[in-house]
Amino acid sequence: MNRRIARIVLLLFVLVPFSCDKENEHPVPFRYVDFTINVQSTMHIELNTINGFAYYTGGYRGIIIYRASEDEFMAFDRACPYHPFEEHALIRVFDPPIAVDTLCGSRFLLLDGSVISGPATHPLKRYQTYYNPPYLQVTN
């Protein structure tokens, strides 16, 4: 009986590492994010209107916050998923809700971070947003 248990344990140690799906990991490195802003403050006036956006520090290369509707905000890392380690590659809002990578030219939709045109194949790295007027919390 002990040999059988030992074989099962050994089998688990061999198979479990291969069962992790590395394909779905996002190429932009993880950075802890947790901050709150008052969107009605004059310091964040860009977010007072629908289609408004602002750049913030934090995340891996900075964060874009985009106001999609009266009570819905989106937050994305500014690192391009095509080449996240390239220092000069930053996502910039081109014409809301479109954002473009300054280096490779990939285009993204700020409504969900999806790729409009490549070479990027991964969406923008998204952070969670919680809106309890007038406060917006951004976290991961």
C-alpha positions in Angstrom: 0.0 0.0 0.0 2.8 2.4 0.8 4.5 1.8 -2.5 1.2 2.6 -4.3 0.9 5.9 -2.4 4.5 6.7 -3.2 3.9 6.1 -6.9 0.8 8.3 -6.9 2.7 11.1 -5.1 5.6 10.8 -7.5 3.2 10.9 -10.5 1.6 14.0 -9.1 5.0 15.8 -8.8 5.8 14.8 -12.4 2.5 15.7 -14.0 1.3 18.8 -12.1 4.0 21.2 -13.4 3.1 20.3 -17.0 -0.6 20.9 -16.4 -0.1 24.6 -15.8 -1.1 26.6 -18.9 1.8 29.0 -19.5 0.2 30.1 -22.8 -2.4 32.2 -21.0 0.1 34.1 -18.9 0.3 37.8 -19.9 3.6 39.0 -21.2 3.6 42.2 -19.2 5.2 41.5 -15.8 3.1 41.6 -12.6 3.3 44.8 -10.5 1.1 45.3 -7.4 -1.5 48.0 -8.0 -3.9 49.4 -5.4 -4.8 53.1 -5.4 -7.9 55.2 -5.1 -8.7 58.6 -6.7 -11.6 61.0 -6.4 -12.7 61.4 -10.0 -14.7 64.6 -9.2 -11.5 66.3 -7.9 -10.0 69.0 -10.2 -6.8 66.9 -10.0 -8.5 64.3 -12.2 -10.7 66.6 -14.4 -9.8 64.5 -17.5 -12.0 61.7 -16.1 -15.1 63.9 -15.6 -16.4 63.1 -19.1 -17.2 59.9 -21.0 -14.3 59.1 -23.3 -12.0 61.0 -20.9 -8.6 59.4 -20.0 -5.6 60.1 -17.9 -2.1 58.6 -17.4 -1.0 57.6 -13.9 2.1 56.2 -12.3 2.0 52.6 -11.2 1.8 49.2 -12.7 4.8 48.1 -14.9 5.1 51.1 -17.3 2.3 53.3 -16.0 -1.4 53.1 -16.2 -4.1 54.5 -18.5 -7.5 55.1 -16.9 -10.3 55.5 -19.5 -13.9 56.5 -18.7 -16.1 54.2 -20.9 -19.5 55.4 -19.5 -21.0 57.3 -16.6 -20.2 54.6 -14.1 -17.6 52.4 -15.9 -13.9 52.9 -15.9 -11.1 50.8 -17.5 -7.5 50.7 -16.4 -4.6 49.3 -18.5 -0.9 49.0 -18.2 0.9 51.3 -20.6 3.4 48.5 -21.5 2.8 47.0 -25.0 2.3 43.2 -24.7 4.2 42.8 -28.0 7.5 43.9 -26.5 6.9 44.7 -22.8 10.6 45.0 -21.9 11.3 47.7 -24.5 11.8 51.0 -22.6 10.6 53.3 -25.4 7.4 51.3 -26.2 4.5 53.0 -24.4 0.8 52.8 -25.1 -0.7 56.3 -25.8 -4.3 57.2 -26.3 -4.6 58.2 -30.0 -8.2 58.9 -30.5 -10.4 57.6 -27.6 -11.2 54.8 -27.4 -8.2 53.9 -29.5 -4.7 53.5 -28.1 -1.5 52.9 -30.0 1.9 51.6 -29.1 4.6 54.2 -29.9 7.1 51.6 -31.1 5.4 48.8 -33.0 2.2 50.6 -33.9 -0.1 48.0 -32.5 -3.6 49.4 -31.9 -5.9 48.6 -29.0 -9.5 49.2 -28.0 -9.7 50.9 -24.6 -13.2 49.5 -24.0 -11.7 46.1 -23.2 -8.0 46.2 -24.1 -8.4 44.0 -27.2 -6.0 44.2 -30.2 -7.4 46.0 -33.2 -4.3 45.6 -35.3 -0.9 44.0 -34.6 1.8 42.9 -34.5 0.6 42.5 -30.9 -1.5 39.4 -30.3 -2.2 39.8 -26.5 -4.6 42.4 -25.2 -3.4 45.2 -22.9 -2.8 44.1 -19.3 -6.0 45.1 -17.5 -6.4 46.2 -13.9 -9.7 45.9 -11.9 -11.7 49.1 -11.3 -14.3 49.6 -8.6 -16.4 52.8 -8.8 -18.2 54.1 -5.8 -18.9 57.7 -6.6 -16.9 59.8 -6.4 -14.1 57.3 -5.7 -12.4 55.0 -8.2 -10.2 52.2 -6.9 -7.7 50.6 -9.3 -6.2 47.3 -8.2 -5.1 43.8 -9.4 
